[in-house]
Amino acid sequence: MLNQHKILRVLKLISYLEQSPSKSIGYLSQTLETTDRTIYRYFDLLRECGFDLQRDEHNRFFIIDERSNGIRFSQEEAQLLKELVLTYSKQNKLKDSLLTKIYLGSEIQMVASHLVNAKNGKVIERLALSMGNKEQVILRKYQSINTEKISDRLVEPFGFTDNYQTVMAFEIDSEKNKTFNIDRIAYVDFTGKPFKNIKQFQNQVPDVFGFSYSGKTFSIELELGLKDVLLLKDQYPETSPFIHYNHRKNNYEFKVQVNDMQPIDRFMRGME
């Protein structure tokens, strides 16, 4: 079990390093619940395994992720293949390998960790079983950006959003429909208790920052420079369709409706 835990931690480290923005040692050690010294040891291991580990001018680390050029699937083809594999191959040991190849050979915009991270694959699988069996589950050690707390959540899951980045579920304690980020779920426990709130289920499509509707929306209209646009797209890829270049003003305009202002407020403070 100890070795399995170490392997999972290294897989998560690879996933974090492949995603923008670059990560500091402190962030990685805190997120992975380990020490700075251990992170440096893992870095040595990654270099020995051939990963192109780089450090930026702010002493933050990232992995250069070069995808091979092979057969390319369209977004629609890759989406269909992915859904078929996830639906009919839950118990097949080849599932993760197939998903990885679909990701590498497609244009579909998916977070790599959802395909190659063993933890996320297991979380998605158990959530899918919960939906099929209509059984309540506990999302263990869920990391909430909104409350900045880590806690267990008793929920009744009823669907995934696009790309399986989040799960839609009815939370028992708050009696609300919410979306939960797959990356922030440590693991899923079955309770053996049946769904009791099916009539309350409502699809919660998250906004570009991943926040679900809670009774109020906000309009964002910003004028941004190229550097800020690149940073915004790196941190929140879903914002891309709402950013447009204004030739007359020679800047970029970002216009969108969101469910929570916290992410953009944090982003704007970082620009100061």
N, C-alpha and C positions, 0 to 999 in steps of 0.2 A: 504493500500500500504506500509506503514511504517513497519508493522509486516512482510509482505511478504519479504521486503528487508532484514530484520534481519534474517529471516529463510534462505534465499538464502546465506547470508554471512556466517552463521554457517555451512551450507552444503558445501560451498567452503572451509571453514577452515578444516572440517573433511577430505575432499579430499586431500588438501595440506599436512596435517599431516600424512596421510596414505602412501604418496609417499616419496621415498628416494631422497635426503638426508634429515636429520632433519632440521627444520626451526627455525630461531631466532625470538624473539618477534618483533624486528625491521622490519624484512623481512615481517612477517605476517601482521603487522599493515599497512605497506606501500602498500602491494599487495592488501589488502582488503579495503584500503582507510578508515582507522579508527585509533583509538588511542591505545597505548600500554595498557592503563587501560581497554579498552573494550575487548581486546584480553584476558587479565587475567580473566575478568568476564565470557567470553565464555569458558575458560578452566574449571572454576568451574562448569558451566552448563554441559560440556561434561563428567566430572567426575561423576556428579549426575546421568547422563544418562547411566553410566556403561562403558564408554570408558576407555581403559587402556592407559592413557596419561603418557608418560615417558619423562625424560630429560636426555640428554647425558652429557659427561664431558665438553663440550664446551658451556653448558647452552642453548642448542637448543632442541626443542621439537619434539616429534613424537608419533604416535599412533601405538601400536602393533595390527596388523590386523590378527586375527585368523579366517581362513575360515573353515566352517563346512565340515565334510566328508559325502557326500551323493552320489547321482547318478552323474557319471562323463561322460561328453561328450568328444569325441575326438575334436581336433582342427578343423577338417573339418566339423564335425557335428555342433559344436558351431557357426562356421562362417556362415554356411547356415541358421541356425535358426535365428541368429542375423540379417542377411540381409533380410530374409522374414518378420521379425517383423518390421524392420525399413521401409521396402518398402510398406507393406500393412496395417500397424497399426498406421499410423501417428496421427489419431484423437482419437484413443482408449486410455482411461485412464489407461488401464492395461499394456500399452506398457513398461513403465519404470520398472514396477514390473517384467515383463517377461524378460526384458534385464538383470536385476540384477540377476535373478535366473540362466539365461544362463551363465552369467559370473562366478557366484559362483560355478557352477557345471561343469566347463570345464577347459581344459588345455590352452585355448587360451590366448595369451599374450596381454591383453588390459589394458589401463589405467582406473582405477576404476571410475574416475570422469566422463568418457564418458557415464557411465551407470547410476550412482546414482546421479550425479550432475544435478539438474533441469535446470540450466542455459545452460549447454552444450547440453542437450537433445533438448532444444528449439532452440538453434543455429543450430544444425544439421537438425532439422525438417524444419526450415525456409529456410535453404540453399537448401535442397532437393526440396522444393516447388518452389524455384527460378529456379532451373535447369529444373523442369518439365514444368514450365510456360515460360521459357526463358526470365526471367525478371531480370534486373539489381538490385543489392542490395548494401547497404552501410554497411560495417563492422565497427561498432561503437567502438571507443576507443581501436583500435588494438594496442597491445604492441609488438613492434618490437625489437628483440634482435640485429639485424643488425645495425639499426640506433639509438637504445636506446631512441626511442621516442614513444609517444602514440598519435595516430591520426586516423581519419576516412578514410576508403578506399572504393572507388566506384569500384565495380568489377562485372564481369560476371562469376559466378561459373559454372564449368562443370563436376566436379567429386570429389570423395573422395579417399584418399590413403587408404592402408590397415589399418584396425582397427579404421577407422574414426578419426584418430588423427589430420589430416590436410585436408584442402579443396584446390583443384586446381582451379585457377580462372585467368581470364584475367583482369589485373588492367588497368583501363581507363587512369589514369594520366601518368603512366610510359609506357603505351602501351606494357607491357610485361606479359607473363604467369608466375605466381608465385604460391607458396604454402603458405597457412596461417594456423597457428596452432590454432585448435579449442579452446584450453584453453585460448588463448590470445585475443579472440573476446568477447567483453562485451555483445553485442547483435546485431541482424541483422534487418535492416530496408528495407522494400520494397520501390522501387522508382516509380513503375508503368510504367517504360520505358523498351522497349524490347531490347534484345541482338542486338548488331550491329557489333560484331567482331567474329562471329562463325568460319569464315575461318582461324582466327588467333590462334584458340585453339590448344595447344600442351600439352600432358601429361607431368607433371613435377614431376617425382619420386624423392622425397627428399633423401639426403644421410643419413648416420647413425646418423648425428647430427640434421637432420630436415631441412637442407638447400637445396633449389632447384637449378638446373643448371642455371648458368648465363653466359655461354660462355666459362668457363674455369674450369678445374678440377685439383686437387692436390693429389699427392701420399703421404701417411703417412706410415712410417716404424719405429716402436718404440720397444725398449726392456724395459719391465716393470717388477717390482716385484709384489708379490702377493697382497700387500696392495693397490698398485696403480691400479691393475686390478680390484679389488673389488670395488674401488671407481668409476672407469670408467664405469663399468657395472651398478652400482647403478644410476649414473647420466645419462647415455646414454645406455639403455638396448639393443638398436639395434646394438651396437658394438660387442656383444657377439660372433656371428658367425665368426668374423674376428680376434679373439684372440686365439692363440694356444700356448701350452706349449712346450718349447724346452728342451728336456731331457739332451742334451749334455751341454748346457749353464746353465741349472737349472734356467731359467727365462721364461717370457712370451713374445711372439712376436705379435705385433698388426700391421697388414698390410691392408690398405683399400684405396680406391679412394674417395675423398670428393669434395664437391662443394665450401667449404669455410673453411679457416684455423682458423677462430676466436675461435670456441669452443675448439679445441685441444690446441691452444695457451693459452687460459685461464686456461685450465686444467693443462697444464704443469707449468704455473706460480704458481698455487696452490700447486704443488708438491715441490716447492723450499723451 
